[in-house]
């Protein structure tokens, strides 16, 4: 299928806003792009304020919330820990089945992870195991500021060790005020990895206005998105 897994170097790096904004941007340009948040914790399924609700509303997708999100846990814990507390087992095949359904509805699907690559989904499986199971290439979202070099390079090294293709990195500014390192991180990353940096989005918050979100994504990532989705950068 044609899809991307939007992973993060950590929790709270802005994966949801980036995923929703990318989908909204592509849909505005005429591409039928679906979204999926397989696993979420710290909320009720599809509740206002949840990542799933935000993804659906801001992307413009009309799919049922139950299809966008397979598992939601109320406790604000790692998904695997929250699942264990509720006596539930996260089944990868159930998630894959939902993804196959979305594949029939949309030519492209953006799948957003939860937390970082090694966040537990069970006692012996983590988010990166789900990525490998689904067989999707990764777009990695990282913080723009100080500390991102270590987190990003470690994440890229681990994905490479698992032979999971990575199409790019997005550097996400979480606040209006950035530190000095934000001026150098993109260039430094290019010296340490061949994975391209798609762009930096500054600032990226949980924007509530869809038009503003699309404009923010277009400004920071538009060129890379156009090249990947409409050019020759697609991973097959």
C-alpha positions as CSV (number, residue, x, y, z in Angstrom):
1,X,0.0,0.0,0.0
2,X,1.0,3.7,-0.3
3,X,1.4,5.0,3.2
4,X,3.8,6.5,5.8
5,X,4.2,5.8,9.5
6,X,4.7,9.1,11.4
7,X,7.0,8.1,14.3
8,X,8.6,10.4,16.9
9,X,11.8,10.6,18.9
10,X,9.7,10.9,22.0
11,X,6.2,11.7,23.3
12,X,5.0,15.3,22.9
13,X,7.1,16.1,19.8
14,X,4.1,17.1,17.7
15,X,3.4,13.9,15.7
16,X,-0.3,14.5,15.8
17,X,-0.2,18.0,14.5
18,X,2.3,17.2,11.8
19,X,0.2,14.2,10.7
20,X,-3.0,16.1,10.6
21,X,-1.4,19.0,8.9
22,X,0.2,16.8,6.2
23,X,-3.1,15.1,5.5
24,X,-5.0,18.4,5.4
25,X,-2.4,19.9,3.1
26,X,-2.5,16.9,0.7
27,X,-6.3,16.8,0.7
28,X,-6.5,20.5,-0.1
29,X,-4.3,19.7,-3.1
30,X,-6.7,17.1,-4.3
31,X,-5.1,13.9,-2.9
32,X,-7.5,11.5,-1.0
33,X,-5.3,10.9,2.1
34,X,-6.6,8.9,5.1
35,X,-5.3,9.0,8.7
36,X,-4.9,6.4,11.4
37,X,-3.9,6.5,15.1
38,X,-3.8,2.8,15.9
39,X,-3.0,3.2,19.6
40,X,-3.7,6.0,22.0
41,X,-3.6,6.4,25.8
42,X,-4.7,9.1,28.2
43,X,-8.1,9.5,26.7
44,X,-11.4,7.9,25.9
45,X,-11.8,6.6,22.3
46,X,-12.5,9.6,20.0
47,X,-13.1,12.0,22.9
48,X,-12.6,15.7,22.2
49,X,-9.1,16.5,23.0
50,X,-7.8,13.1,21.9
51,X,-5.3,12.7,19.1
52,X,-7.8,10.6,17.1
53,X,-10.5,13.3,17.3
54,X,-7.9,16.0,16.3
55,X,-6.7,13.9,13.4
56,X,-10.1,13.4,12.0
57,X,-11.3,16.9,12.4
58,X,-8.2,18.7,11.1
59,X,-7.4,16.3,8.3
60,X,-10.9,16.5,6.9
61,X,-11.3,12.7,6.8
62,X,-14.8,11.4,7.2
63,X,-13.9,7.8,8.3
64,X,-15.4,6.4,11.4
65,X,-13.4,7.1,14.6
66,X,-13.3,3.3,15.3
67,X,-11.5,2.8,12.0
68,X,-9.0,5.6,12.6
69,X,-8.3,4.3,16.1
70,X,-8.1,0.6,17.1
71,X,-7.2,1.0,20.7
72,X,-7.7,3.8,23.2
73,X,-6.9,3.6,26.9
74,X,-8.0,6.1,29.6
75,X,-4.9,5.9,31.8
76,X,-2.1,8.4,30.8
77,X,0.5,5.6,30.6
78,X,2.5,3.9,27.9
79,X,0.0,2.1,25.7
80,X,1.2,-1.4,26.7
81,X,1.1,-0.6,30.4
82,X,-2.4,1.0,30.1
83,X,-3.6,-2.0,28.1
84,X,-2.3,-4.4,30.8
85,X,-4.2,-2.3,33.4
86,X,-7.4,-2.8,31.5
87,X,-6.8,-6.5,30.8
88,X,-6.5,-5.9,27.0
89,X,-4.0,-7.3,24.6
90,X,-3.0,-5.0,21.7
91,X,-3.2,-7.2,18.6
92,X,-1.2,-6.2,15.6
93,X,-3.3,-8.1,13.2
94,X,-6.4,-6.1,14.3
95,X,-4.5,-2.9,13.5
96,X,-3.3,-4.3,10.2
97,X,-6.9,-5.2,9.3
98,X,-8.0,-1.6,9.9
99,X,-5.1,-0.3,7.8
100,X,-6.1,-2.6,5.0
101,X,-9.7,-1.3,5.2
102,X,-8.4,2.3,5.0
103,X,-6.2,1.3,2.0
104,X,-9.4,0.4,0.2
105,X,-10.8,3.8,0.9
106,X,-7.8,6.0,0.3
107,X,-4.7,5.8,-2.1
108,X,-2.6,7.1,0.8
109,X,-2.8,6.6,4.5
110,X,-0.7,8.4,7.2
111,X,-0.4,6.3,10.3
112,X,0.7,8.1,13.5
113,X,2.5,6.3,16.3
114,X,2.3,6.9,20.0
115,X,5.4,8.0,22.0
116,X,8.8,7.0,20.8
117,X,10.0,3.9,19.0
118,X,10.5,1.7,22.1
119,X,7.3,2.7,23.9
120,X,5.9,-0.7,25.1
121,X,2.7,-2.1,23.4
122,X,2.9,-5.3,25.4
123,X,5.3,-7.1,27.6
124,X,7.6,-8.0,24.7
125,X,6.6,-5.8,21.8
126,X,7.1,-2.0,21.2
127,X,6.1,0.6,18.7
128,X,8.9,-0.3,16.4
129,X,7.6,-3.9,16.2
130,X,4.3,-2.5,15.0
131,X,6.0,-0.4,12.4
132,X,7.9,-3.5,11.1
133,X,4.7,-5.6,11.2
134,X,2.8,-3.0,9.1
135,X,5.7,-2.7,6.6
136,X,5.5,1.1,6.2
137,X,8.4,3.5,5.7
138,X,8.9,6.0,8.5
139,X,8.8,9.8,8.6
140,X,10.5,10.8,11.9
141,X,9.3,13.8,13.9
142,X,11.8,15.4,16.2
143,X,12.1,18.5,18.3
144,X,13.8,21.5,16.8
145,X,15.8,22.6,19.8
146,X,18.6,21.5,22.0
147,X,18.9,17.7,22.6
148,X,17.3,16.7,19.3
149,X,20.6,15.6,17.7
150,X,21.1,12.8,20.2
151,X,17.4,11.7,20.2
152,X,17.1,11.9,16.4
153,X,20.4,10.0,15.6
154,X,19.7,7.3,18.1
155,X,16.2,6.8,16.6
156,X,17.5,6.7,13.1
157,X,20.3,4.2,14.1
158,X,17.8,1.9,15.7
159,X,15.4,2.1,12.7
160,X,18.4,1.2,10.4
161,X,19.3,-1.7,12.7
162,X,15.7,-3.0,12.2
163,X,16.0,-2.5,8.4
164,X,13.0,-0.1,8.4
165,X,13.3,2.5,5.7
166,X,13.1,6.2,6.8
167,X,12.1,8.7,4.1
168,X,12.9,11.9,6.1
169,X,13.0,13.9,9.4
170,X,10.7,16.7,10.4
171,X,12.1,19.2,12.9
172,X,9.2,20.6,14.9
173,X,9.3,23.8,16.9
174,X,7.1,23.3,20.0
175,X,7.0,27.0,21.1
176,X,7.4,30.4,19.6
177,X,10.8,30.8,21.4
178,X,13.6,28.6,20.2
179,X,17.1,28.2,21.5
180,X,20.4,28.8,19.6
181,X,20.7,25.2,18.5
182,X,17.6,25.5,16.3
183,X,19.8,27.5,13.9
184,X,22.3,24.7,13.4
185,X,20.4,21.4,14.0
186,X,19.3,20.8,10.4
187,X,22.8,21.4,9.0
188,X,24.4,19.2,11.7
189,X,22.0,16.4,11.1
190,X,22.9,16.5,7.4
191,X,26.5,15.9,8.4
192,X,25.7,12.8,10.5
193,X,23.0,11.1,8.5
194,X,22.0,10.6,4.9
195,X,18.3,10.7,5.8
196,X,17.0,14.0,4.4
197,X,15.5,16.6,6.7
198,X,12.2,17.5,5.1
199,X,12.0,20.8,6.8
200,X,11.4,22.6,10.1
201,X,8.0,23.8,11.1
202,X,8.1,26.9,13.2
203,X,6.1,27.3,15.3
204,X,3.9,24.2,15.4
205,X,1.3,24.0,18.1
206,X,-2.0,22.2,18.4
207,X,-3.5,24.6,16.0
208,X,-7.3,24.7,16.1
209,X,-7.8,26.5,12.7
210,X,-7.5,24.2,9.8
211,X,-6.6,26.9,7.3
212,X,-3.8,28.1,9.6
213,X,-2.5,24.5,10.1
214,X,-2.4,23.9,6.3
215,X,-0.5,27.2,5.8
216,X,2.0,26.3,8.6
217,X,2.7,22.9,7.1
218,X,2.9,24.3,3.6
219,X,5.5,26.9,4.7
220,X,7.8,24.3,6.4
221,X,7.2,21.1,4.6
222,X,5.4,21.9,1.3
223,X,8.3,21.4,-1.0
224,X,9.3,18.1,0.5
225,X,5.7,16.9,0.6
226,X,5.2,17.8,-3.1
227,X,8.4,16.0,-4.1
228,X,7.6,12.9,-2.1
229,X,3.9,12.5,-2.9
230,X,3.9,13.9,-6.4
231,X,7.5,13.4,-7.5
232,X,9.9,10.5,-7.6
233,X,10.5,10.2,-3.8
234,X,7.9,7.6,-3.1
235,X,9.0,4.4,-1.4
236,X,7.5,1.3,-2.9
